[in-house]
Amino acid sequence: MPLQSGILLRAQILRSAFLLL
């Protein structure tokens, strides 16, 4: 599922950004 993959990628990016704060 491309949608699920996109959501996972988005969550990973948000998590990385949150950790950088």
PDB file of N, CA, C, O and CB in Angstrom:
ATOM      1  N   MET A   1       0.833  -1.214   0.000  1.00  0.00           N
ATOM      2  CA  MET A   1       0.000   0.000   0.000  1.00  0.00           C
ATOM      3  C   MET A   1       0.871   1.269   0.000  1.00  0.00           C
ATOM      4  O   MET A   1       1.589   1.521   0.967  1.00  0.00           O
ATOM      5  CB  MET A   1      -0.944   0.004   1.232  1.00  0.00           C
ATOM      6  N   PRO A   2       0.811   2.061  -1.069  1.00  0.00           N
ATOM      7  CA  PRO A   2       1.596   3.298  -1.136  1.00  0.00           C
ATOM      8  C   PRO A   2       1.143   4.318  -0.095  1.00  0.00           C
ATOM      9  O   PRO A   2       1.954   5.086   0.422  1.00  0.00           O
ATOM     10  CB  PRO A   2       1.495   3.908  -2.530  1.00  0.00           C
ATOM     11  N   LEU A   3      -0.151   4.323   0.210  1.00  0.00           N
ATOM     12  CA  LEU A   3      -0.682   5.272   1.191  1.00  0.00           C
ATOM     13  C   LEU A   3      -0.110   4.999   2.568  1.00  0.00           C
ATOM     14  O   LEU A   3       0.340   5.911   3.261  1.00  0.00           O
ATOM     15  CB  LEU A   3      -2.212   5.206   1.236  1.00  0.00           C
ATOM     16  N   GLN A   4      -0.132   3.714   2.961  1.00  0.00           N
ATOM     17  CA  GLN A   4       0.394   3.334   4.278  1.00  0.00           C
ATOM     18  C   GLN A   4       1.885   3.647   4.362  1.00  0.00           C
ATOM     19  O   GLN A   4       2.372   4.096   5.399  1.00  0.00           O
ATOM     20  CB  GLN A   4       0.147   1.830   4.555  1.00  0.00           C
ATOM     21  N   SER A   5       2.607   3.410   3.265  1.00  0.00           N
ATOM     22  CA  SER A   5       4.048   3.682   3.227  1.00  0.00           C
ATOM     23  C   SER A   5       4.292   5.176   3.389  1.00  0.00           C
ATOM     24  O   SER A   5       5.217   5.591   4.088  1.00  0.00           O
ATOM     25  CB  SER A   5       4.675   3.171   1.903  1.00  0.00           C
ATOM     26  N   GLY A   6       3.454   5.979   2.737  1.00  0.00           N
ATOM     27  CA  GLY A   6       3.587   7.430   2.829  1.00  0.00           C
ATOM     28  C   GLY A   6       3.349   7.913   4.251  1.00  0.00           C
ATOM     29  O   GLY A   6       4.042   8.806   4.739  1.00  0.00           O
ATOM     30  N   ILE A   7       2.352   7.309   4.915  1.00  0.00           N
ATOM     31  CA  ILE A   7       2.039   7.680   6.302  1.00  0.00           C
ATOM     32  C   ILE A   7       3.201   7.321   7.219  1.00  0.00           C
ATOM     33  O   ILE A   7       3.559   8.095   8.108  1.00  0.00           O
ATOM     34  CB  ILE A   7       0.746   6.978   6.779  1.00  0.00           C
ATOM     35  N   LEU A   8       3.786   6.153   7.004  1.00  0.00           N
ATOM     36  CA  LEU A   8       4.913   5.716   7.831  1.00  0.00           C
ATOM     37  C   LEU A   8       6.101   6.644   7.628  1.00  0.00           C
ATOM     38  O   LEU A   8       6.783   7.009   8.586  1.00  0.00           O
ATOM     39  CB  LEU A   8       5.308   4.259   7.499  1.00  0.00           C
ATOM     40  N   LEU A   9       6.347   7.025   6.377  1.00  0.00           N
ATOM     41  CA  LEU A   9       7.465   7.914   6.074  1.00  0.00           C
ATOM     42  C   LEU A   9       7.238   9.282   6.713  1.00  0.00           C
ATOM     43  O   LEU A   9       8.159   9.895   7.253  1.00  0.00           O
ATOM     44  CB  LEU A   9       7.650   8.056   4.547  1.00  0.00           C
ATOM     45  N   ARG A  10       5.992   9.742   6.639  1.00  0.00           N
ATOM     46  CA  ARG A  10       5.627  11.032   7.216  1.00  0.00           C
ATOM     47  C   ARG A  10       5.816  11.014   8.735  1.00  0.00           C
ATOM     48  O   ARG A  10       6.340  11.965   9.314  1.00  0.00           O
ATOM     49  CB  ARG A  10       4.170  11.389   6.860  1.00  0.00           C
ATOM     50  N   ALA A  11       5.388   9.929   9.369  1.00  0.00           N
ATOM     51  CA  ALA A  11       5.520   9.799  10.822  1.00  0.00           C
ATOM     52  C   ALA A  11       6.991   9.772  11.220  1.00  0.00           C
ATOM     53  O   ALA A  11       7.381  10.347  12.236  1.00  0.00           O
ATOM     54  CB  ALA A  11       4.806   8.525  11.323  1.00  0.00           C
ATOM     55  N   GLN A  12       7.806   9.096  10.404  1.00  0.00           N
ATOM     56  CA  GLN A  12       9.239   9.004  10.698  1.00  0.00           C
ATOM     57  C   GLN A  12       9.897  10.381  10.602  1.00  0.00           C
ATOM     58  O   GLN A  12      10.749  10.729  11.420  1.00  0.00           O
ATOM     59  CB  GLN A  12       9.928   8.013   9.731  1.00  0.00           C
ATOM     60  N   ILE A  13       9.496  11.159   9.597  1.00  0.00           N
ATOM     61  CA  ILE A  13      10.036  12.517   9.421  1.00  0.00           C
ATOM     62  C   ILE A  13       9.622  13.397  10.595  1.00  0.00           C
ATOM     63  O   ILE A  13      10.439  14.142  11.136  1.00  0.00           O
ATOM     64  CB  ILE A  13       9.548  13.139   8.082  1.00  0.00           C
ATOM     65  N   LEU A  14       8.350  13.311  10.990  1.00  0.00           N
ATOM     66  CA  LEU A  14       7.860  14.111  12.114  1.00  0.00           C
ATOM     67  C   LEU A  14       8.587  13.742  13.393  1.00  0.00           C
ATOM     68  O   LEU A  14       8.915  14.607  14.205  1.00  0.00           O
ATOM     69  CB  LEU A  14       6.352  13.923  12.293  1.00  0.00           C
ATOM     70  N   ARG A  15       8.839  12.440  13.568  1.00  0.00           N
ATOM     71  CA  ARG A  15       9.539  11.964  14.763  1.00  0.00           C
ATOM     72  C   ARG A  15      10.967  12.514  14.784  1.00  0.00           C
ATOM     73  O   ARG A  15      11.456  12.950  15.827  1.00  0.00           O
ATOM     74  CB  ARG A  15       9.553  10.410  14.809  1.00  0.00           C
ATOM     75  N   SER A  16      11.627  12.491  13.631  1.00  0.00           N
ATOM     76  CA  SER A  16      13.001  13.000  13.536  1.00  0.00           C
ATOM     77  C   SER A  16      13.034  14.498  13.843  1.00  0.00           C
ATOM     78  O   SER A  16      13.911  14.970  14.566  1.00  0.00           O
ATOM     79  CB  SER A  16      13.591  12.727  12.127  1.00  0.00           C
ATOM     80  N   ALA A  17      12.079  15.235  13.293  1.00  0.00           N
ATOM     81  CA  ALA A  17      12.015  16.683  13.519  1.00  0.00           C
ATOM     82  C   ALA A  17      11.768  16.964  15.004  1.00  0.00           C
ATOM     83  O   ALA A  17      12.338  17.897  15.571  1.00  0.00           O
ATOM     84  CB  ALA A  17      10.897  17.330  12.646  1.00  0.00           C
ATOM     85  N   PHE A  18      10.913  16.148  15.625  1.00  0.00           N
ATOM     86  CA  PHE A  18      10.601  16.337  17.041  1.00  0.00           C
ATOM     87  C   PHE A  18      11.834  16.081  17.904  1.00  0.00           C
ATOM     88  O   PHE A  18      12.072  16.783  18.887  1.00  0.00           O
ATOM     89  CB  PHE A  18       9.452  15.408  17.467  1.00  0.00           C
ATOM     90  N   LEU A  19      12.618  15.065  17.523  1.00  0.00           N
ATOM     91  CA  LEU A  19      13.828  14.734  18.280  1.00  0.00           C
ATOM     92  C   LEU A  19      14.885  15.832  18.129  1.00  0.00           C
ATOM     93  O   LEU A  19      15.704  16.036  19.025  1.00  0.00           O
ATOM     94  CB  LEU A  19      14.400  13.380  17.811  1.00  0.00           C
ATOM     95  N   LEU A  20      14.863  16.538  16.991  1.00  0.00           N
ATOM     96  CA  LEU A  20      15.835  17.597  16.751  1.00  0.00           C
ATOM     97  C   LEU A  20      15.539  18.854  17.575  1.00  0.00           C
ATOM     98  O   LEU A  20      16.429  19.670  17.813  1.00  0.00           O
ATOM     99  CB  LEU A  20      15.864  17.945  15.275  1.00  0.00           C
ATOM    100  N   LEU A  21      14.301  19.002  18.000  1.00  0.00           N
ATOM    101  CA  LEU A  21      13.924  20.190  18.769  1.00  0.00           C
ATOM    102  C   LEU A  21      14.587  20.222  20.127  1.00  0.00           C
ATOM    103  O   LEU A  21      14.372  21.159  20.897  1.00  0.00           O
ATOM    104  CB  LEU A  21      12.425  20.251  18.937  1.00  0.00           C
TER     105      LEU A  21
END
